[in-house]
Amino acid sequence: MGSRSADASVRVAVDIGGTFTDIALLDAAGTVHQSKVSSTLDDPSRAVVAGVAALLAELGIAPSQVAEVLHGTTVGSNTILQRTGARTGLITTRGFRDVLEIGRIRMPDMFDLTWDKPKPLVSRRHRLEVDERVAADGSIVRPLSEADVVAAGRQLSEAGIEAVAVAFINSYRNAAHERRAEAILREQFPHLLVTSSCTVLPEMKEYERTSTTVVNAYLLAAMRAYLHALERGLRGIGVGAPILVMTSNGGMLAARATLERPVMVVASGPAGGVAGAARLGHARGDRDIIVFDMGGTTAKAVIVEDGRPTMTSEYEFRDGISTSSRFIKAGGYMLKVPAIDIAEVGAGGGSIAAIDEGGLLVVGPHSAGAVPGPACYGLGNARPTVTDANVVLGFINASALAGGRLAISRELSERAIRDHVGDPLGLAVADAAHGVRAVANAAMARAVRAVTIERGRDPRDFTLMAFGGNGGVHAPDLARQLGIGRVVVPPLSGVFCAVGMLASDTEHTALAVVARRLDAMDAGDLAAAKAALEADVAARLAQDGYPEARRHLLWEADLRHEGQATDLTVPFEGEDLAALEERFVAEYVKTYGYRDATPIEFMKLRVVGRGLREKRLAFDAMAIAPRAVAAGRGTRAVSFARGEEPRLVEVVGRDALGATARPGPLVVEEFDATIVVPPDASIRKDAIGCIVLEFSA
């Protein structure tokens, strides 16, 4: 999609959030420029096109100078949440029609009597069976009935089905039947969007593979419509550059590949920030960090160990807390694709606070979004949000946001909190606002614990790196709750997910099912498997225009103890199986807290082929264009704790900070974000431009 002008030298990255669409532009001189516009939820591409056009015009850059458009999109996740995907059918092996319904036969909480099982994306009448069977070793037990495939296609077409997923038993061992069924459907029913499990996920585990393939089919129409609309819009303003989409595992993928496998970009949005945080941590010498991204709709947490984000080979997409938890299953739609191990909660700046039927204060997961937005926006929402609580307490500017572009009203925030929280609970407005913050902070701490304590990691051993429009406002309280001594807020923190894309590379992933005991393998077995995968990703990177000198391979193995059902992913180099075993045992002990003596099984081999992009952003040499901020610097009253008198606090810009630590309290106000320094902390700026906040105890 698109072509690059020979003399183009500008790169644009765009991240769509539930409230704002963030834009970061890297110009020919290596300077980063930023912008924020309100998201257009009915058609997200409109905000992207309008925001890019406005920023290019503001900087006097010709659209033809744009070399790449890097994009993190929430289209996939929103399509699932809102149930607006294509009408989808499933064709599967006879006897396996109800795999989606049966799932893992688990509940996320066995004591929750109000829990409703997620409704399958394909209704039972549209899940059809055909006669065929492949054995676990790949041999043909029963040949494919092509007549059954034609009949199933006809029945689904007559029912108004738009997309069809094909998932046969054991096709990861022998995909001949699936490929033939897909070919028949494309030939006989060209109007159907067809996807097969062997092209999406050639792995064992029937439910996971079927679910992932169904989600891919469900998203095909929405993702294609969106990317084509985005391409048309960009062409309309003169930007003819290729579009690259951020994948769930933190790499970039050409848009043409995304059109066929949208399931790879469901967690696209937050991945850019994590990838950027890992590179920034490496530049700072911080290789072990907790990434905390709090925007307008959700908050996310990820850990980076030894410079690499923690990855997972599967996760569940659901409301509330979205995580790859090994102990909480069946709460959502299973996606078995490589992804950054993200825990997400519905607690962002726009999350709505309310009193539930039991008289308790709750915050989220419902959000006011960009329209109508928090009550202080004055756009018709009268219910209080986390942003309104922060306005009332003085944490953020009470008159305008986004550099003065968005006027807000403290009076509207106070009224919303008083009417919907304070009066029902018999609390003063300030006390009610503190309650809203406390509940939101508790939810965010839950996300951090999900990726640390649940994984056998102590959060006190990490640095907390906070970004997003609200990250710097809530990170100090979060760090205090978890015993974390240092918080780092990067430059351009309010648009950091977009900035992270500028520092990312193109990535392709390939895998092979091994399913052998580790002690029965030798280095030759591993070398042969690696050679086939290496050739696969090399061909794909070559198609993207990356010569051998600009390719880098990262190897991962999924291992487990014999008789277990859950794999652990272990990165490795070379072909030393003994070293691989040591890595797995160490990871197993760290995760589960004990050592298992049973034999180890090598389940899957995976390679991430990385294409090293030209003129990728380097954090240690980054220049940032200044941006105007809203009026209001000087001092303002801030209430740091319930029951204490507000304190008059100096409000400064990032440029007022230096290498010498300054004691709190202090508020740092920028175009895109605010950082709050409590009285028990100090703050300084490092050589890269990050704000480093440290607690005195």
ZISUL-V998529 format. One line per field, one symbol per residue. ss: DSSP state (~ for helix, > for strand, _ for the rest). phi: phi as a letter, one per 30 degrees, with the letter a starting at -180 (. if undefined). burial: b if it has 24 or more other C-alpha atoms within 12 Angstrom, else e. A space follows every 50 residues. Layout:
# ZISUL-V998529
ss->???
phi->???
burial->???
This chain:
# ZISUL-V998529
ss->_________>>>>>>>___>>>>>>>____>>>>>>>>_____~~~~~~~ ~~~~~~~~~___~~~>>>>>>>__~~~~~~~~_____>>>>>>_____~~ ~~_____________________~~~>>>>__>>_____>>>___~~~~~ ~~~~~~~~____>>>>>________~~~~~~~~~~~~~____>>>>~~~~ _____~~~~~~~~~~~~~~~~~~~~~~~~~~~~~~~_____>>>>>____ _>>>~~~~~~_~~~~__~~~~~~~~~~~~~~~~~____>>>>>>____>> >>>>>__>>_>>__>>>____>__________>>>___>>__>>>_____ >>>>>_____>>>>>>>_______~~~_______>~~~~~~~~______> >____>>__~~~~~~~~~~~~~~~~___~~~~~~~~~~~~~~~~~~~~~~ ~_~~~___~~~_>>>>>___~~~~~~~~~~~~___>>>>___~~~~~~~~ ~~___>>>>>>>>>>>>~~~__~~~~~~~~~~~~~~~~~~~~~____~~~ >>>>>>>>>>>______>>>>>____~~~~~~~~~~~~~~~~_______> >>>>>>>>>>>_______~~~_>>_________>>>>>________>>>> >>_~~~_____>>__>>>>____>>>>___>>>>>_____>>>>>__
phi->.ibcddcdbcbcbbbccdcbccbbbcdddicccbabbddcddaedddddd ddddddddcicdedddcbccbcbcedddddddhcdddccbcbdejcdced ddhchbbdbdccdcdcdededbdddccccbdaacddcjdddbdddddddd dddddddddidcbbccbcdidddbceddddddddddddbddddcbcddcc adbdidddddddddddddceddddddddddddddddcjccddcccdcdcj ccbeeddddcbdddbdcdedddddddddddedddiccbbcdbcccdcbbb bbccchibedcbcaaccadidcadedccbidacdbcbdaddccbbdbbdc ddcacdddicdbbiddbdidbdieeddicjccddbdeddddddidbedca bhijdcdbbdeddddddddcbdddcicdeddddddddddddddddddddd ccedcicceddcccccajeceddceedddddciddbbccddhddbddddd ddcccdbbcbbbdchbdddccbddddddddddddddddddddddjcdedc bbcccbbcbadejccccccbdabibddddddddddddddddciacccdec ccdbcbbccccdddhddcddbdcbddbdcddkdkbadbcdbdicdecdbd cbcdddcbdddcdddabccbecabcccddcbbbacdddjddccbddb
burial->bbbeeeebbbbbbbbbbbbbbbbbbbbeeebbbbbbbbbbbebbbbbbbb bbbebbeeeebbbbbbbbbbbbbbbbbbbbbebebbbbbbbbbbebbbbb bebbeeebeeeeeeeebbebbbeeebbbbbbbbbeeeeeeeeebebebbb ebbbbbbeeebbbbbbbbbbbbbbbbbbbbbbbbbbeebeebbbbbbbbb bbbbbbbbbbbbbbbbbbbbbbbbebbeebbbbbbebbbbbbbbbbbbbb bbbbbebbbbbbbbbbbbbbbbbbbbbbbbbbbbebbbbbbbbbbbbbbb bbbbbebbbbbbbbbbbbbbbbbbbbeebbbbbbbbbbbbbbbbbbbbbb bbbbbeeeeebbbbbbbbbbbbbbbbbbeebbbbbbbbbbbbbbbbbbbb bbbeebebbbebbbbbbbbbbbeeeeeebbbbbbbbbbbbbbbbbbbbbb bbbbbebbbbbbbbbbbbbbbbbbbbbbbbebbbbbbbbbbbbbbbbbbb bbbbbbbbbbbbbbbbebeebeeeebeebbeebbebbbebbbebebeeee bbbbbbbbbbbeeeebbbbbbbeebebeebbebbbebbeebeeeeeeeeb bbbbbbbbbbbbbebbbbbbebbbeebebbbbbeebbbbbeeeeeeeebb bbbbeebeeeebbbbbbbbbbbbbbbbbbebbbbbbebbbbbbbbee
